[in-house]
Amino acid sequence: MSSLSSSKYEKALAHVRSRLPGGCPLCKGQRLTIGAVILPPYVDEDGRVVDLGGRGAAMLQVICSTCFRVELFDCAGLGI
Ligand SMILES: [Zn+2]
């Protein structure tokens, strides 16, 4: 389930369809769905969370409904 407005959802979906025309990069499944916007933590090479301050980089999940691979797209790059 996405938390995006319908216009942002459609913009993200259009980008995903244009960039992944063959479907899922792993299984080639065609059922890719727009998931949640998440804010992954920054971690150092030992896996410790690093506080860089500021907002961080919001990422949009794109989920394959066949193999459940999750791709992440940068929301700022998507313009959403
Ligand atoms: Zn897949």
PDB file of the backbone (N, CA, C, O) and the ligand in Angstrom, with CONECT records:
HET     ZN  A 101       1
ATOM      1  N   MET A   1       0.854  -1.183   0.000  1.00  0.00           N
ATOM      2  CA  MET A   1       0.000   0.000   0.000  1.00  0.00           C
ATOM      3  C   MET A   1       0.893   1.237   0.000  1.00  0.00           C
ATOM      4  O   MET A   1       1.797   1.372   0.825  1.00  0.00           O
ATOM      5  N   SER A   2       0.626   2.110  -0.917  1.00  0.00           N
ATOM      6  CA  SER A   2       1.406   3.327  -1.024  1.00  0.00           C
ATOM      7  C   SER A   2       0.742   4.453  -0.248  1.00  0.00           C
ATOM      8  O   SER A   2      -0.482   4.513  -0.129  1.00  0.00           O
ATOM      9  N   SER A   3       1.574   5.341   0.276  1.00  0.00           N
ATOM     10  CA  SER A   3       1.056   6.510   0.976  1.00  0.00           C
ATOM     11  C   SER A   3       1.122   7.750   0.089  1.00  0.00           C
ATOM     12  O   SER A   3       0.912   8.867   0.562  1.00  0.00           O
ATOM     13  N   LEU A   4       1.412   7.552  -1.194  1.00  0.00           N
ATOM     14  CA  LEU A   4       1.546   8.683  -2.107  1.00  0.00           C
ATOM     15  C   LEU A   4       0.183   9.210  -2.543  1.00  0.00           C
ATOM     16  O   LEU A   4      -0.803   8.474  -2.591  1.00  0.00           O
ATOM     17  N   SER A   5       0.155  10.499  -2.859  1.00  0.00           N
ATOM     18  CA  SER A   5      -1.046  11.062  -3.489  1.00  0.00           C
ATOM     19  C   SER A   5      -1.182  10.412  -4.863  1.00  0.00           C
ATOM     20  O   SER A   5      -0.223   9.837  -5.378  1.00  0.00           O
ATOM     21  N   SER A   6      -2.370  10.502  -5.455  1.00  0.00           N
ATOM     22  CA  SER A   6      -2.575   9.831  -6.742  1.00  0.00           C
ATOM     23  C   SER A   6      -1.671  10.398  -7.830  1.00  0.00           C
ATOM     24  O   SER A   6      -1.218   9.649  -8.695  1.00  0.00           O
ATOM     25  N   SER A   7      -1.397  11.695  -7.810  1.00  0.00           N
ATOM     26  CA  SER A   7      -0.537  12.271  -8.856  1.00  0.00           C
ATOM     27  C   SER A   7       0.904  11.798  -8.692  1.00  0.00           C
ATOM     28  O   SER A   7       1.573  11.501  -9.682  1.00  0.00           O
ATOM     29  N   LYS A   8       1.386  11.726  -7.455  1.00  0.00           N
ATOM     30  CA  LYS A   8       2.749  11.236  -7.228  1.00  0.00           C
ATOM     31  C   LYS A   8       2.832   9.737  -7.526  1.00  0.00           C
ATOM     32  O   LYS A   8       3.834   9.254  -8.052  1.00  0.00           O
ATOM     33  N   TYR A   9       1.785   9.024  -7.189  1.00  0.00           N
ATOM     34  CA  TYR A   9       1.743   7.589  -7.480  1.00  0.00           C
ATOM     35  C   TYR A   9       1.851   7.352  -8.983  1.00  0.00           C
ATOM     36  O   TYR A   9       2.633   6.511  -9.428  1.00  0.00           O
ATOM     37  N   GLU A  10       1.070   8.088  -9.759  1.00  0.00           N
ATOM     38  CA  GLU A  10       1.087   7.922 -11.221  1.00  0.00           C
ATOM     39  C   GLU A  10       2.439   8.319 -11.794  1.00  0.00           C
ATOM     40  O   GLU A  10       2.929   7.676 -12.722  1.00  0.00           O
ATOM     41  N   LYS A  11       3.045   9.364 -11.255  1.00  0.00           N
ATOM     42  CA  LYS A  11       4.371   9.795 -11.718  1.00  0.00           C
ATOM     43  C   LYS A  11       5.408   8.714 -11.438  1.00  0.00           C
ATOM     44  O   LYS A  11       6.230   8.396 -12.297  1.00  0.00           O
ATOM     45  N   ALA A  12       5.365   8.149 -10.229  1.00  0.00           N
ATOM     46  CA  ALA A  12       6.306   7.088  -9.869  1.00  0.00           C
ATOM     47  C   ALA A  12       6.070   5.844 -10.719  1.00  0.00           C
ATOM     48  O   ALA A  12       7.025   5.220 -11.183  1.00  0.00           O
ATOM     49  N   LEU A  13       4.819   5.485 -10.923  1.00  0.00           N
ATOM     50  CA  LEU A  13       4.501   4.300 -11.712  1.00  0.00           C
ATOM     51  C   LEU A  13       4.971   4.460 -13.159  1.00  0.00           C
ATOM     52  O   LEU A  13       5.488   3.514 -13.753  1.00  0.00           O
ATOM     53  N   ALA A  14       4.795   5.644 -13.721  1.00  0.00           N
ATOM     54  CA  ALA A  14       5.250   5.896 -15.094  1.00  0.00           C
ATOM     55  C   ALA A  14       6.769   5.749 -15.183  1.00  0.00           C
ATOM     56  O   ALA A  14       7.289   5.199 -16.153  1.00  0.00           O
ATOM     57  N   HIS A  15       7.474   6.242 -14.172  1.00  0.00           N
ATOM     58  CA  HIS A  15       8.934   6.119 -14.165  1.00  0.00           C
ATOM     59  C   HIS A  15       9.347   4.655 -14.078  1.00  0.00           C
ATOM     60  O   HIS A  15      10.224   4.203 -14.814  1.00  0.00           O
ATOM     61  N   VAL A  16       8.722   3.933 -13.190  1.00  0.00           N
ATOM     62  CA  VAL A  16       9.074   2.519 -13.015  1.00  0.00           C
ATOM     63  C   VAL A  16       8.812   1.742 -14.305  1.00  0.00           C
ATOM     64  O   VAL A  16       9.640   0.936 -14.731  1.00  0.00           O
ATOM     65  N   ARG A  17       7.679   1.985 -14.909  1.00  0.00           N
ATOM     66  CA  ARG A  17       7.357   1.268 -16.160  1.00  0.00           C
ATOM     67  C   ARG A  17       8.344   1.615 -17.265  1.00  0.00           C
ATOM     68  O   ARG A  17       8.674   0.761 -18.087  1.00  0.00           O
ATOM     69  N   SER A  18       8.821   2.865 -17.296  1.00  0.00           N
ATOM     70  CA  SER A  18       9.767   3.249 -18.351  1.00  0.00           C
ATOM     71  C   SER A  18      11.158   2.693 -18.092  1.00  0.00           C
ATOM     72  O   SER A  18      11.894   2.393 -19.032  1.00  0.00           O
ATOM     73  N   ARG A  19      11.522   2.554 -16.820  1.00  0.00           N
ATOM     74  CA  ARG A  19      12.875   2.100 -16.475  1.00  0.00           C
ATOM     75  C   ARG A  19      12.975   0.594 -16.305  1.00  0.00           C
ATOM     76  O   ARG A  19      14.068   0.035 -16.392  1.00  0.00           O
ATOM     77  N   LEU A  20      11.873  -0.060 -16.070  1.00  0.00           N
ATOM     78  CA  LEU A  20      11.879  -1.518 -15.905  1.00  0.00           C
ATOM     79  C   LEU A  20      10.886  -2.141 -16.887  1.00  0.00           C
ATOM     80  O   LEU A  20       9.952  -2.825 -16.470  1.00  0.00           O
ATOM     81  N   PRO A  21      11.083  -1.907 -18.197  1.00  0.00           N
ATOM     82  CA  PRO A  21      10.109  -2.413 -19.169  1.00  0.00           C
ATOM     83  C   PRO A  21      10.019  -3.932 -19.204  1.00  0.00           C
ATOM     84  O   PRO A  21       9.000  -4.481 -19.622  1.00  0.00           O
ATOM     85  N   GLY A  22      11.078  -4.619 -18.766  1.00  0.00           N
ATOM     86  CA  GLY A  22      11.065  -6.079 -18.751  1.00  0.00           C
ATOM     87  C   GLY A  22      10.523  -6.647 -17.456  1.00  0.00           C
ATOM     88  O   GLY A  22      10.552  -7.859 -17.246  1.00  0.00           O
ATOM     89  N   GLY A  23      10.021  -5.769 -16.577  1.00  0.00           N
ATOM     90  CA  GLY A  23       9.489  -6.224 -15.307  1.00  0.00           C
ATOM     91  C   GLY A  23      10.571  -6.334 -14.250  1.00  0.00           C
ATOM     92  O   GLY A  23      11.561  -5.604 -14.276  1.00  0.00           O
ATOM     93  N   CYS A  24      10.374  -7.239 -13.337  1.00  0.00           N
ATOM     94  CA  CYS A  24      11.297  -7.430 -12.218  1.00  0.00           C
ATOM     95  C   CYS A  24      12.684  -7.829 -12.737  1.00  0.00           C
ATOM     96  O   CYS A  24      12.791  -8.742 -13.555  1.00  0.00           O
ATOM     97  N   PRO A  25      13.747  -7.159 -12.274  1.00  0.00           N
ATOM     98  CA  PRO A  25      15.095  -7.514 -12.707  1.00  0.00           C
ATOM     99  C   PRO A  25      15.520  -8.924 -12.284  1.00  0.00           C
ATOM    100  O   PRO A  25      16.439  -9.488 -12.878  1.00  0.00           O
ATOM    101  N   LEU A  26      14.877  -9.492 -11.285  1.00  0.00           N
ATOM    102  CA  LEU A  26      15.261 -10.814 -10.806  1.00  0.00           C
ATOM    103  C   LEU A  26      14.474 -11.936 -11.487  1.00  0.00           C
ATOM    104  O   LEU A  26      15.068 -12.872 -12.022  1.00  0.00           O
ATOM    105  N   CYS A  27      13.142 -11.846 -11.468  1.00  0.00           N
ATOM    106  CA  CYS A  27      12.325 -12.954 -11.971  1.00  0.00           C
ATOM    107  C   CYS A  27      11.567 -12.628 -13.253  1.00  0.00           C
ATOM    108  O   CYS A  27      10.900 -13.493 -13.822  1.00  0.00           O
ATOM    109  N   LYS A  28      11.671 -11.361 -13.712  1.00  0.00           N
ATOM    110  CA  LYS A  28      10.963 -10.885 -14.916  1.00  0.00           C
ATOM    111  C   LYS A  28       9.454 -10.841 -14.743  1.00  0.00           C
ATOM    112  O   LYS A  28       8.718 -10.689 -15.717  1.00  0.00           O
ATOM    113  N   GLY A  29       8.992 -10.975 -13.502  1.00  0.00           N
ATOM    114  CA  GLY A  29       7.561 -10.848 -13.238  1.00  0.00           C
ATOM    115  C   GLY A  29       7.085  -9.446 -13.612  1.00  0.00           C
ATOM    116  O   GLY A  29       7.831  -8.474 -13.488  1.00  0.00           O
ATOM    117  N   GLN A  30       5.856  -9.352 -14.063  1.00  0.00           N
ATOM    118  CA  GLN A  30       5.324  -8.074 -14.539  1.00  0.00           C
ATOM    119  C   GLN A  30       4.479  -7.340 -13.494  1.00  0.00           C
ATOM    120  O   GLN A  30       4.027  -6.221 -13.736  1.00  0.00           O
ATOM    121  N   ARG A  31       4.271  -7.954 -12.358  1.00  0.00           N
ATOM    122  CA  ARG A  31       3.419  -7.317 -11.344  1.00  0.00           C
ATOM    123  C   ARG A  31       4.269  -6.550 -10.343  1.00  0.00           C
ATOM    124  O   ARG A  31       4.554  -7.033  -9.247  1.00  0.00           O
ATOM    125  N   LEU A  32       4.671  -5.340 -10.742  1.00  0.00           N
ATOM    126  CA  LEU A  32       5.441  -4.465  -9.863  1.00  0.00           C
ATOM    127  C   LEU A  32       4.477  -3.466  -9.244  1.00  0.00           C
ATOM    128  O   LEU A  32       3.699  -2.823  -9.949  1.00  0.00           O
ATOM    129  N   THR A  33       4.530  -3.343  -7.945  1.00  0.00           N
ATOM    130  CA  THR A  33       3.631  -2.426  -7.262  1.00  0.00           C
ATOM    131  C   THR A  33       4.421  -1.360  -6.515  1.00  0.00           C
ATOM    132  O   THR A  33       5.529  -1.596  -6.032  1.00  0.00           O
ATOM    133  N   ILE A  34       3.823  -0.196  -6.436  1.00  0.00           N
ATOM    134  CA  ILE A  34       4.424   0.900  -5.694  1.00  0.00           C
ATOM    135  C   ILE A  34       4.135   0.669  -4.215  1.00  0.00           C
ATOM    136  O   ILE A  34       2.985   0.493  -3.812  1.00  0.00           O
ATOM    137  N   GLY A  35       5.186   0.673  -3.424  1.00  0.00           N
ATOM    138  CA  GLY A  35       5.041   0.422  -1.993  1.00  0.00           C
ATOM    139  C   GLY A  35       5.096   1.705  -1.182  1.00  0.00           C
ATOM    140  O   GLY A  35       4.562   2.736  -1.593  1.00  0.00           O
ATOM    141  N   ALA A  36       5.732   1.634  -0.051  1.00  0.00           N
ATOM    142  CA  ALA A  36       5.784   2.756   0.885  1.00  0.00           C
ATOM    143  C   ALA A  36       6.992   3.650   0.614  1.00  0.00           C
ATOM    144  O   ALA A  36       7.974   3.228   0.003  1.00  0.00           O
ATOM    145  N   VAL A  37       6.898   4.868   1.072  1.00  0.00           N
ATOM    146  CA  VAL A  37       8.057   5.756   1.120  1.00  0.00           C
ATOM    147  C   VAL A  37       8.740   5.493   2.453  1.00  0.00           C
ATOM    148  O   VAL A  37       8.110   5.564   3.508  1.00  0.00           O
ATOM    149  N   ILE A  38      10.029   5.190   2.399  1.00  0.00           N
ATOM    150  CA  ILE A  38      10.762   4.878   3.621  1.00  0.00           C
ATOM    151  C   ILE A  38      11.967   5.803   3.743  1.00  0.00           C
ATOM    152  O   ILE A  38      12.371   6.451   2.777  1.00  0.00           O
ATOM    153  N   LEU A  39      12.527   5.852   4.932  1.00  0.00           N
ATOM    154  CA  LEU A  39      13.714   6.663   5.183  1.00  0.00           C
ATOM    155  C   LEU A  39      14.783   5.748   5.762  1.00  0.00           C
ATOM    156  O   LEU A  39      14.890   5.612   6.981  1.00  0.00           O
ATOM    157  N   PRO A  40      15.582   5.115   4.890  1.00  0.00           N
ATOM    158  CA  PRO A  40      16.587   4.174   5.384  1.00  0.00           C
ATOM    159  C   PRO A  40      17.652   4.906   6.210  1.00  0.00           C
ATOM    160  O   PRO A  40      18.015   6.037   5.885  1.00  0.00           O
ATOM    161  N   PRO A  41      18.142   4.283   7.250  1.00  0.00           N
ATOM    162  CA  PRO A  41      19.205   4.913   8.030  1.00  0.00           C
ATOM    163  C   PRO A  41      20.545   4.827   7.295  1.00  0.00           C
ATOM    164  O   PRO A  41      20.789   3.885   6.541  1.00  0.00           O
ATOM    165  N   TYR A  42      21.390   5.798   7.519  1.00  0.00           N
ATOM    166  CA  TYR A  42      22.764   5.712   7.052  1.00  0.00           C
ATOM    167  C   TYR A  42      23.526   4.860   8.054  1.00  0.00           C
ATOM    168  O   TYR A  42      23.343   5.011   9.262  1.00  0.00           O
ATOM    169  N   VAL A  43      24.384   3.963   7.562  1.00  0.00           N
ATOM    170  CA  VAL A  43      25.193   3.147   8.455  1.00  0.00           C
ATOM    171  C   VAL A  43      26.647   3.198   8.006  1.00  0.00           C
ATOM    172  O   VAL A  43      26.946   3.407   6.831  1.00  0.00           O
ATOM    173  N   ASP A  44      27.545   3.001   8.968  1.00  0.00           N
ATOM    174  CA  ASP A  44      28.957   2.948   8.613  1.00  0.00           C
ATOM    175  C   ASP A  44      29.305   1.529   8.183  1.00  0.00           C
ATOM    176  O   ASP A  44      28.434   0.662   8.116  1.00  0.00           O
ATOM    177  N   GLU A  45      30.576   1.298   7.894  1.00  0.00           N
ATOM    178  CA  GLU A  45      30.978  -0.007   7.371  1.00  0.00           C
ATOM    179  C   GLU A  45      30.779  -1.145   8.366  1.00  0.00           C
ATOM    180  O   GLU A  45      30.802  -2.315   7.982  1.00  0.00           O
ATOM    181  N   ASP A  46      30.584  -0.816   9.627  1.00  0.00           N
ATOM    182  CA  ASP A  46      30.326  -1.839  10.634  1.00  0.00           C
ATOM    183  C   ASP A  46      28.835  -1.981  10.939  1.00  0.00           C
ATOM    184  O   ASP A  46      28.444  -2.727  11.836  1.00  0.00           O
ATOM    185  N   GLY A  47      28.010  -1.255  10.181  1.00  0.00           N
ATOM    186  CA  GLY A  47      26.568  -1.364  10.355  1.00  0.00           C
ATOM    187  C   GLY A  47      25.987  -0.481  11.437  1.00  0.00           C
ATOM    188  O   GLY A  47      24.805  -0.589  11.763  1.00  0.00           O
ATOM    189  N   ARG A  48      26.808   0.395  12.000  1.00  0.00           N
ATOM    190  CA  ARG A  48      26.292   1.309  13.030  1.00  0.00           C
ATOM    191  C   ARG A  48      25.584   2.489  12.368  1.00  0.00           C
ATOM    192  O   ARG A  48      26.062   3.039  11.376  1.00  0.00           O
ATOM    193  N   VAL A  49      24.453   2.863  12.926  1.00  0.00           N
ATOM    194  CA  VAL A  49      23.692   3.992  12.378  1.00  0.00           C
ATOM    195  C   VAL A  49      24.493   5.276  12.587  1.00  0.00           C
ATOM    196  O   VAL A  49      24.995   5.543  13.679  1.00  0.00           O
ATOM    197  N   VAL A  50      24.600   6.065  11.514  1.00  0.00           N
ATOM    198  CA  VAL A  50      25.310   7.338  11.544  1.00  0.00           C
ATOM    199  C   VAL A  50      24.286   8.456  11.454  1.00  0.00           C
ATOM    200  O   VAL A  50      23.488   8.494  10.517  1.00  0.00           O
ATOM    201  N   ASP A  51      24.301   9.357  12.411  1.00  0.00           N
ATOM    202  CA  ASP A  51      23.384  10.496  12.394  1.00  0.00           C
ATOM    203  C   ASP A  51      24.037  11.636  11.624  1.00  0.00           C
ATOM    204  O   ASP A  51      24.962  12.283  12.115  1.00  0.00           O
ATOM    205  N   LEU A  52      23.546  11.874  10.415  1.00  0.00           N
ATOM    206  CA  LEU A  52      24.087  12.946   9.590  1.00  0.00           C
ATOM    207  C   LEU A  52      23.332  14.246   9.780  1.00  0.00           C
ATOM    208  O   LEU A  52      23.703  15.269   9.205  1.00  0.00           O
ATOM    209  N   GLY A  53      22.264  14.220  10.589  1.00  0.00           N
ATOM    210  CA  GLY A  53      21.425  15.395  10.749  1.00  0.00           C
ATOM    211  C   GLY A  53      20.566  15.569   9.514  1.00  0.00           C
ATOM    212  O   GLY A  53      20.719  14.840   8.534  1.00  0.00           O
ATOM    213  N   GLY A  54      19.674  16.521   9.561  1.00  0.00           N
ATOM    214  CA  GLY A  54      18.834  16.782   8.399  1.00  0.00           C
ATOM    215  C   GLY A  54      17.775  15.733   8.189  1.00  0.00           C
ATOM    216  O   GLY A  54      17.515  14.908   9.065  1.00  0.00           O
ATOM    217  N   ARG A  55      17.157  15.768   7.010  1.00  0.00           N
ATOM    218  CA  ARG A  55      16.018  14.906   6.714  1.00  0.00           C
ATOM    219  C   ARG A  55      16.401  13.509   6.277  1.00  0.00           C
ATOM    220  O   ARG A  55      15.646  12.565   6.509  1.00  0.00           O
ATOM    221  N   GLY A  56      17.542  13.354   5.656  1.00  0.00           N
ATOM    222  CA  GLY A  56      17.874  12.069   5.067  1.00  0.00           C
ATOM    223  C   GLY A  56      17.317  11.990   3.659  1.00  0.00           C
ATOM    224  O   GLY A  56      16.808  12.977   3.128  1.00  0.00           O
ATOM    225  N   ALA A  57      17.412  10.826   3.064  1.00  0.00           N
ATOM    226  CA  ALA A  57      16.980  10.645   1.680  1.00  0.00           C
ATOM    227  C   ALA A  57      15.807   9.675   1.643  1.00  0.00           C
ATOM    228  O   ALA A  57      15.972   8.478   1.877  1.00  0.00           O
ATOM    229  N   ALA A  58      14.615  10.203   1.348  1.00  0.00           N
ATOM    230  CA  ALA A  58      13.428   9.359   1.261  1.00  0.00           C
ATOM    231  C   ALA A  58      13.532   8.461   0.031  1.00  0.00           C
ATOM    232  O   ALA A  58      13.971   8.895  -1.034  1.00  0.00           O
ATOM    233  N   MET A  59      13.128   7.219   0.194  1.00  0.00           N
ATOM    234  CA  MET A  59      13.188   6.236  -0.884  1.00  0.00           C
ATOM    235  C   MET A  59      11.810   5.603  -1.061  1.00  0.00           C
ATOM    236  O   MET A  59      11.076   5.374  -0.099  1.00  0.00           O
ATOM    237  N   LEU A  60      11.488   5.331  -2.315  1.00  0.00           N
ATOM    238  CA  LEU A  60      10.212   4.704  -2.650  1.00  0.00           C
ATOM    239  C   LEU A  60      10.433   3.224  -2.946  1.00  0.00           C
ATOM    240  O   LEU A  60      11.292   2.864  -3.752  1.00  0.00           O
ATOM    241  N   GLN A  61       9.658   2.378  -2.294  1.00  0.00           N
ATOM    242  CA  GLN A  61       9.734   0.945  -2.553  1.00  0.00           C
ATOM    243  C   GLN A  61       8.944   0.590  -3.812  1.00  0.00           C
ATOM    244  O   GLN A  61       7.834   1.080  -4.020  1.00  0.00           O
ATOM    245  N   VAL A  62       9.529  -0.262  -4.640  1.00  0.00           N
ATOM    246  CA  VAL A  62       8.807  -0.887  -5.757  1.00  0.00           C
ATOM    247  C   VAL A  62       8.952  -2.389  -5.536  1.00  0.00           C
ATOM    248  O   VAL A  62      10.064  -2.919  -5.507  1.00  0.00           O
ATOM    249  N   ILE A  63       7.827  -3.063  -5.382  1.00  0.00           N
ATOM    250  CA  ILE A  63       7.822  -4.452  -4.924  1.00  0.00           C
ATOM    251  C   ILE A  63       7.331  -5.376  -6.029  1.00  0.00           C
ATOM    252  O   ILE A  63       6.304  -5.115  -6.656  1.00  0.00           O
ATOM    253  N   CYS A  64       8.066  -6.452  -6.261  1.00  0.00           N
ATOM    254  CA  CYS A  64       7.638  -7.486  -7.199  1.00  0.00           C
ATOM    255  C   CYS A  64       6.673  -8.421  -6.462  1.00  0.00           C
ATOM    256  O   CYS A  64       7.009  -8.981  -5.418  1.00  0.00           O
ATOM    257  N   SER A  65       5.476  -8.578  -7.022  1.00  0.00           N
ATOM    258  CA  SER A  65       4.472  -9.427  -6.391  1.00  0.00           C
ATOM    259  C   SER A  65       4.707 -10.906  -6.650  1.00  0.00           C
ATOM    260  O   SER A  65       3.986 -11.748  -6.115  1.00  0.00           O
ATOM    261  N   THR A  66       5.708 -11.236  -7.465  1.00  0.00           N
ATOM    262  CA  THR A  66       6.009 -12.631  -7.756  1.00  0.00           C
ATOM    263  C   THR A  66       7.109 -13.164  -6.834  1.00  0.00           C
ATOM    264  O   THR A  66       6.920 -14.177  -6.161  1.00  0.00           O
ATOM    265  N   CYS A  67       8.262 -12.479  -6.805  1.00  0.00           N
ATOM    266  CA  CYS A  67       9.383 -12.975  -5.989  1.00  0.00           C
ATOM    267  C   CYS A  67       9.621 -12.128  -4.741  1.00  0.00           C
ATOM    268  O   CYS A  67      10.433 -12.485  -3.888  1.00  0.00           O
ATOM    269  N   PHE A  68       8.910 -11.005  -4.638  1.00  0.00           N
ATOM    270  CA  PHE A  68       8.964 -10.096  -3.484  1.00  0.00           C
ATOM    271  C   PHE A  68      10.281  -9.347  -3.356  1.00  0.00           C
ATOM    272  O   PHE A  68      10.630  -8.859  -2.281  1.00  0.00           O
ATOM    273  N   ARG A  69      11.010  -9.263  -4.470  1.00  0.00           N
ATOM    274  CA  ARG A  69      12.183  -8.383  -4.486  1.00  0.00           C
ATOM    275  C   ARG A  69      11.683  -6.958  -4.306  1.00  0.00           C
ATOM    276  O   ARG A  69      10.618  -6.598  -4.805  1.00  0.00           O
ATOM    277  N   VAL A  70      12.456  -6.149  -3.589  1.00  0.00           N
ATOM    278  CA  VAL A  70      12.110  -4.749  -3.382  1.00  0.00           C
ATOM    279  C   VAL A  70      13.216  -3.883  -3.969  1.00  0.00           C
ATOM    280  O   VAL A  70      14.386  -4.007  -3.605  1.00  0.00           O
ATOM    281  N   GLU A  71      12.823  -3.006  -4.883  1.00  0.00           N
ATOM    282  CA  GLU A  71      13.734  -2.013  -5.442  1.00  0.00           C
ATOM    283  C   GLU A  71      13.472  -0.697  -4.726  1.00  0.00           C
ATOM    284  O   GLU A  71      12.347  -0.433  -4.301  1.00  0.00           O
ATOM    285  N   LEU A  72      14.503   0.129  -4.588  1.00  0.00           N
ATOM    286  CA  LEU A  72      14.346   1.441  -3.975  1.00  0.00           C
ATOM    287  C   LEU A  72      14.689   2.524  -4.992  1.00  0.00           C
ATOM    288  O   LEU A  72      15.706   2.443  -5.681  1.00  0.00           O
ATOM    289  N   PHE A  73      13.837   3.529  -5.079  1.00  0.00           N
ATOM    290  CA  PHE A  73      14.058   4.662  -5.961  1.00  0.00           C
ATOM    291  C   PHE A  73      14.111   5.920  -5.098  1.00  0.00           C
ATOM    292  O   PHE A  73      13.333   6.078  -4.157  1.00  0.00           O
ATOM    293  N   ASP A  74      15.046   6.811  -5.437  1.00  0.00           N
ATOM    294  CA  ASP A  74      15.207   8.067  -4.709  1.00  0.00           C
ATOM    295  C   ASP A  74      14.030   8.994  -5.017  1.00  0.00           C
ATOM    296  O   ASP A  74      13.792   9.340  -6.174  1.00  0.00           O
ATOM    297  N   CYS A  75      13.305   9.388  -3.987  1.00  0.00           N
ATOM    298  CA  CYS A  75      12.114  10.222  -4.188  1.00  0.00           C
ATOM    299  C   CYS A  75      12.471  11.579  -4.792  1.00  0.00           C
ATOM    300  O   CYS A  75      11.735  12.087  -5.639  1.00  0.00           O
ATOM    301  N   ALA A  76      13.572  12.163  -4.375  1.00  0.00           N
ATOM    302  CA  ALA A  76      13.957  13.466  -4.933  1.00  0.00           C
ATOM    303  C   ALA A  76      14.256  13.329  -6.424  1.00  0.00           C
ATOM    304  O   ALA A  76      13.891  14.199  -7.215  1.00  0.00           O
ATOM    305  N   GLY A  77      14.910  12.250  -6.803  1.00  0.00           N
ATOM    306  CA  GLY A  77      15.197  12.011  -8.211  1.00  0.00           C
ATOM    307  C   GLY A  77      13.943  11.807  -9.021  1.00  0.00           C
ATOM    308  O   GLY A  77      13.877  12.204 -10.184  1.00  0.00           O
ATOM    309  N   LEU A  78      12.950  11.193  -8.417  1.00  0.00           N
ATOM    310  CA  LEU A  78      11.668  10.978  -9.080  1.00  0.00           C
ATOM    311  C   LEU A  78      10.834  12.251  -9.143  1.00  0.00           C
ATOM    312  O   LEU A  78       9.876  12.347  -9.910  1.00  0.00           O
ATOM    313  N   GLY A  79      11.214  13.223  -8.325  1.00  0.00           N
ATOM    314  CA  GLY A  79      10.440  14.455  -8.269  1.00  0.00           C
ATOM    315  C   GLY A  79       9.133  14.301  -7.513  1.00  0.00           C
ATOM    316  O   GLY A  79       8.152  14.987  -7.799  1.00  0.00           O
ATOM    317  N   ILE A  80       9.129  13.392  -6.544  1.00  0.00           N
ATOM    318  CA  ILE A  80       7.913  13.191  -5.748  1.00  0.00           C
ATOM    319  C   ILE A  80       8.173  13.489  -4.286  1.00  0.00           C
ATOM    320  O   ILE A  80       7.265  13.376  -3.462  1.00  0.00           O
TER     321      ILE A  80
HETATM  322 ZN    ZN A 101      10.463 -10.668  -9.111  1.00  0.00          ZN2+
END
